[in-house]
Structures are given as structure tokens and as C-alpha cells.
Amino acid sequence: MTQAISTVSRARHSLAPWARITALAVCALLTLGPVIWTVSTSLRTPAESFDLPPRIIPTNPTVESYRGVFDQIDVWLLALNSTLVTALIAVGQMITAGLAGYAFARLEFRFKKPLFALVLATMMVPLQVTIVPVFLVLKSMSLTDTLLGLIIPAFPTAFGTFLMRQYFLGMPKDLGEAAMLDGCGPWRIFRSVYAPLAAPGLAIVGVLAFNYHWNEFFRPLILETSGQNYTLPLGLVSLQGNLGTGSISVVLAGVVLSMIPAVAVFVVGQRPLREGITSAGVNR
Amino acid sequence: MTTTRTSARTRTVTPPPVPPAPPSARDRGTRLLATLFLAPTIVGIVVFTVVPIAGSVVLSLFHWNVIDDPSFAGAANYRETLSDSTVLVSFRNTLVFMVLAVALQLLIALVLALAVNGRMPVWLRSVFRSAFFFPLVLSAASISVVMKYLFNQDFGVVNWLLGLIGIAPVPWLTSENSAMAAVILVYVWQQFGFSFLLFVGGLNNIPKEIHEAASLDGATGLRKHLNVTLPLLSPTLLVASVVGIINALQVFEQPYVLTNGGPGDSTRTVVMVIYESAFEQLRFGEASAVGVLLFVLIMAVTALQFRLSRRFVHYQ
């Protein structure tokens, strides 16, 4: 019987796979195409930038354009700013989401339900609706045009809190109960029993935060007015703007430089990132 | 008080209800811990989201340019907003963008997720998955810088590719008719991986036996997908479309970098209008009014979706 089923389904799919896989390969190539073009053009001489058909392997590969980027913008400063902002936000979100997620999953207190509803509701509030008052709040604290002004408002994360709550809910309750019978207080139960188990969940929150804030454009555009506080995406767009005559290979070299950490996170953090996104659709 | 005592006396079989114990040290410890654990998140949300929402509503009732004192405007900002042709066009653009971008994004993601879910070597599957997901890790602003070159009318790779299949060059970014199409394509290119991952997760959650049963009943290819897979995937479809729509209504980087809202106002979106009127023209009251309207629009669209979903979403 089982054999019959498998032969039937195999017969039905026997022609499809090659066509399907070829079509997928074409789609994958189209998806990666712009990135491949960016890297290869950044390694060409400016004169060859617009060659059509685009030569994927440059005939005279050169890193001249990368030198150009370092001449025109302070890459090290921008990278330092981006790293500082992104790392502190990621660590901050791991702490706030870890603590709040644990409280919502495992502690009993008054107004638990309405507070959790409040956290979830803020996921629906677009950043742009609150940006003017947030700008004014930060201005009153003299935090506009500082990196701190970018960092502090990003600490609370509704999605991260939700994710960590689900994560802690998935852990067996008896672990905590056994520790309680052994005389552990609520802090010890968190610290010694549950917190160490939360590392993979926290990694998801951290990687998601890193990816989002490394690429963030809207808030830095509004909050950071002097060049010394720019982050990489702002610097890149200004690099493009400064070049009226335009050596596109320099702009693209800048894009490639800013992609490097994102790609690193993709390689190292692919799994947490994927799980973070997938769980948005499945854990309802 | 008396009633409880009588009922306790008459109840002979069941033991009297245990009076609530005085809060023990442990309960107090738990509550203190909960307060400490929640404080950063709740305080942050109140200061940077709840208060600002109220602030936006209040600001939208005032004229204010930061330099002069705010003056009460009542509904004037809303009246002005709703009769300003740029604002109205931006709302129309944003809605058109939302419908086309989300439809395209979901369709591409669904087809690719179904294709990737078919039979193939494990390593190949993970190569495809990574490829489709990769654009998500890039910055929308810098990728839009790249796309500006690719969509150039004369020397862009997109028109060169179209030329290969005999299509005349399209003035992508410089014509009112095609600029929005370019913005949508760039946005969808970067975003479809998100829905794709949701669908891959959703498809993995569908038990294999259901498909086998459908095959036994003679369901094939497309029919099987339409009648069996889609209904089972509908909760994931709902999440993907809700998240997709909320994100699409806030589109900013792509039109800002690719076209700066032009040509004319053809790609100006609501968020671009908020940005320009607040931070370029210092019209904070008007900007807040537009923001409040956008918020109302997002709430309305999301509520409508959940309403419609009651008829189309099936839970196992």
C-alpha cells in the first residue's frame, strides 16, 4: 500500500523537478544579481562602470574605488558609530526583552494581561506617527544629534518581548518548581535555572536587532544632523549626493563596505534570523 | 460576613475554604522581581510610544514651527491636510503601492515557497532558501542607491536585459508612468524573502498525511495546492499579509532615495510627506495630522483584514 502511494506520487512528479529546480535557479540568480553586480562594479575602473553587457569578472580589477571611499568620507568614524549604536541596542534589547519576556511567561503579578496587551499593541504603531513627539522628547533631554538619542528609545522591543515570552513558555515548569522546593527564591530560579536556557532565544533577539538597526535609515536621518554622528547608511547616501559628476564605482564600493557586517551576520546569524521571522508566522 | 460563616458551618462534607494566606516573603519577592523586570520595557514603551501617540494627537491640533509659540488650530490642520493635493496624492500613491507591492510580494513568495518545498537535495534547498532571504539583511537605503543605477534609462542593466528580449528602454525613474513601478519592484525584491520564510515555516507545519490523502483522492498539482494547501496555509497567509500591509504603508527609503518622490508627486508617499513637512518645512502640526491619519488608516486596514479573515482563514 505505502509502496503504491510513493510510486504514484513519484510518477506524477517525475518530469517536474528539473523544470522546477531550473526555474528556482533563475529566480535565485535574479535575486542575487544586483548584489553580484554591485561587488563586481566596485572592482572595475570608473571608465568600465557602465559596460554592457556587464562584465561580472572585471578585466582590470582594481581597489581604486575603495581608496576613493576612504578619501571622501570618514569610513572609520561612520563604522564606529554604526557599530556602537547597533551593538548597544542589540545588547539592550536582549536584556529588556529577556527580563520582560520572563516576567510575562513565569511570574504572577497584577495587571499582567493588560500590560502584555499594551506591549503587543505597540507593534502596530508605526514609527513615523510617533517620530515628531519622540524628537521633541529627545530634544528636551538634549539628546538630539547624539548617538545616545538613537540608542535609548530603541531599548524596549515589543516583538523581542513577545518572542522571549514564547520562548520561556516553552520551557518545562517543573524545573522552577523543583528549584523552589529546594528553597530557591524567585530571583535564584530565574538566574540559575531559566536564564541559562534562554541563550538561543536571546541570540534570535540580538541578531534581529543587529540586522534592523545596522540598516536603519529613517531615525538617524531625522535625529543626526552633524556629520560626525552619521551612521553608515546616512554616509552612503550623502556619498552619492556629493558626487554630482559621479564615479559610481566609488559609491558602490561604499555600499559593499557597509554590507560586510550585514553579510557577516547573515552567515553567522542566519539560523536565529530565520527562526525569528518564521516564529512570527507560526507561534500564534 | 455572616453568610460565609453559616455556609461554612452547613458544609460538612467539603472542608471550609482556605482563607487567603497573608502575602508571604516569596510572593512579595515575586512581585518585586516582576516590577524590576518589566520596568525598562514598560517605561520605555510609555515614554517613547504611548506618550508620543497622545503627543501627536495634541500637536495635530496646533500650528507650530518650533520657533514661535504654538497656537491652537482646532481642526484646521486636518482641513488643510485633506484639501492639500500633495497630501491626497501621497495617500493615493501609498494605497496603490500597498496593494500592488503586497500582492506581488505574497504571490512571488508563495510560488517560490511551494517550489522550494518540493523534492530536491537538502543542500540545494538551503542554497535557494538563503538566496531568497539574503536581500532582507541589506539596508534598504544603500540597496536603493544601487538600484538607481540598475534602473537608469540609458545605461542601466534592467533596460539592457529587457533589450535582450526585444523590449524598448523604459524611462523607469524619470517618467510619471513607470516610477512607481520601479519603486514597487525594488521594494518587493528586498521584501519578498520575509513572506517567503513565513510560508516555508507554514508549509512545514502542514502534516504530510493530508497531502498524501489528497493525492489518493486524485487531487493533482495546482488543484491540490488550491484546495488543500492554501486553506491549511491561511493562518500564515493572514500574518504575512497583515505584516506586509503594515510595512508597506510605511514605505520611505526606496522612494526617498530612488526618486525623492518624483517625477512630480508620482512616488511621494505618506511617510515622505510627514518627513518633509516636519523636518524640512518645520510644520509640526500638519505633519502630526498626517501621522494621525496614517495611524487611523493602518488600524482600519488591519481591522478590516481580521474581519475578512474570519471567512477565509481555517485553523486546523
Interface residues (C-beta under 8 A of the other chain):
Chain A: I5 V8 S9 R12 H13 A16 P17 R20 I21 A23 L24 C27 A28 T31 L32 G33 P34 V35 W37 T38 F50 L52 P53 P54 I95 T96 A97 L99 A100 Y102 A103 F104 L107 E108 F109 R110 L115 L118 V119 T122 M124 V125 P126 L127 Q128 V129 T130 I131 V132 P133 V134 F135 L136 V137 I152 P153 F155 P156 T157 A158 T161 G185 P186 W187 F190 N211 W214 N215 E216 F217 F218 L221 I222 L232 P233 L234 L236 V237 Q240 I248 V251 L252 G254 V255 S258 M259 A262 V263 V265 F266 Q270 L273 R274 I277 T278 S279 A280 G281 V282 R284
Chain B: R26 G29 T30 R31 L33 A34 T35 L36 F37 L38 P40 T41 I42 V43 G44 I45 V47 F48 T49 V50 V51 P52 I53 G55 S56 L59 L112 A115 V116 G118 R119 M120 L124 V127 F128 R129 S130 A131 F132 F133 F134 P135 L136 V137 L138 S139 A140 A141 S142 I143 V145 V146 M147 K148 Y149 L150 F155 V157 W160 W189 F194 L197 L198 F199 V200 G201 G202 N205 E212 S215 L216 T220 G221 P235 T236 V239 A240 V243 I246 L249 Q250 F252 E253 V257 V270 V271 I274 Y275 A278 F279 F284 A287 S288 G291 V292 L294 F295 I298 M299 T302
